[in-house]
């Protein structure tokens, strides 16, 4: 059975760095940011229609990889319990219980990382400070009742 990791944390928390490590170990990495960049988007947040289209495609790719027995790391924010539940529900018919890996860094570290970004590649989207603060302040940390959970300090 496939292993699926929900990599969660606010923008700038270190998710993509962790996701690339899982990818180097053989997992398939799916990322809204990478897909958005490949489609020519250079600013965040994405227009609603573009974001919905990308998420729908990633959902289909996830299911195809799981059916093929591939291990997958989802490099998304998974910023709310509702979002995590929706993706968990998507996997329910496959029998896969996703693991959650939460990237945790201090607010100061996250905001400094985002401020230093130069928008040079898909893991380097810049965010206005107000939006970055909003993302950090409204992130809903996962709990152990959601399933397997690993917390990784990234600062």
N, C-alpha and C positions, 0 to 999 in steps of 0.2 A: 504494500500500500504506500502511496505517496506521502511524503512529509510536506506539510504546508506551514509556512511561518508568516504570521501577520507582524510586520515590523512597524511599530507605532511610536509616535512621539511628535511634538510640534516641529515645524520647519526649523532647521538649524540644530536639531538635537543630536545629529550624528547617524540618522537612520541609513542614509545611502552608503556611508562608510562601512557600517555593519553589513548591509545588504551585499556589497561587493565582496566581503569576506565569505559570505555564504555562497555567492556565485563562484568564487574561486575554488570552493570545495565541491562544485558540481551542481549546485542548484540553479534553476532557471530564475532569473530576476525579472519581475514585472513591475514597472514604474510608470505612474501617470506622468511624472516630470520628463522621463526619457521619451515617452510617446509624444508628449506635447512638443518637446524640442524637435523631434524628428518631423513633426508636421509644420514646423516653422514658427511656433509660438515662442516669444521671447520675454513675455511678461506674465506675471501671476497677480491675481487669480485669473484662471481661464474664463473666457466667455462661457456661460452656462451650457449652451448647446454643445460646444466643443468638449467641455469636461464630461458631459453625459455620454457623448459618443465614445470618448476614450475609455471611460469606465466600463461601458457595455462591451467594448472589444476586449478589454482586459479580463472581464468575467468569462467570456467565451474562451479566451486563450488559457485561462486558469483551468477551466473544466477539461479542455482538450489535453493539457499537459498531465493532469491528474489521471485521466482515462488512459493515457499512454504510460503511466507509472513513473513520471518525472517528479522530482522534488522541486518545490517552488517557494521562493521568498517573495512576498508582496511588499514592495517598498512604497508604502502609502502612509499617510498620516494616521489613519485609523483613529482620528481625533475624538470620536464619541463612541459610547457603548452601542448606540443605535447603528452606527456604521459597521462596527465589528460584528454585531448580531446579524446584520443583513448579509455580509460576506460569509459568515458562519452558516447561515441558512442556505446559501447557494451551494455550499459544500455538503450539506446534510445528506442528500441522496447518494453521495459517493462513499459515505462512511468515514471520511477523513475528519479527524478532530484537529483543527489548526492549533498550533502553538503560538503564543504571543511573546514577542521579544520587544520590550520597551526600552527605547534609548532615552536616558535621563541625563540632562545637563542643567546647570543653574540658569536662571533667567538672564543673568548678565552674560554668561557664556554664549547662550543661544542668540541673544541680540547682537553681540559683538561678531559672531560668525556671520550672521545675516548681513550686517553692515559691511563686512569685508568682501562679500561676494561681488564678482565682476561680470556676471551673466555671460560667461565664456563657454559654458557647456551645460548639459541637462541637469547636473547636480548643483548648479551654481545660480539658480534663479534669485534675483534680488526681490526684496519686499520692502515696501515703505515701512518705516519704523512703527507707525500706528497699527498697521495691519499685523506686523510681526508680534507686537505686544498683545494684540487681540487673540491671535492664534495661540500664543503661549498661555495667556490667562484663561482661555476657555477650553483648553485641552482637558479631556476627561480621562484620567489614568485608568488603565484596566485593573481589574481585581482578580484574585485567584478563583472566585466563583465562575469566571468566564472560561476556565480551563487552564491548561498548562501555561505558566507565566514565568518568564525570566526577565529580570530587570538588569540592565547594563549601564553603568555610569560611563559617560563619554566625555566628561570635562576633567 
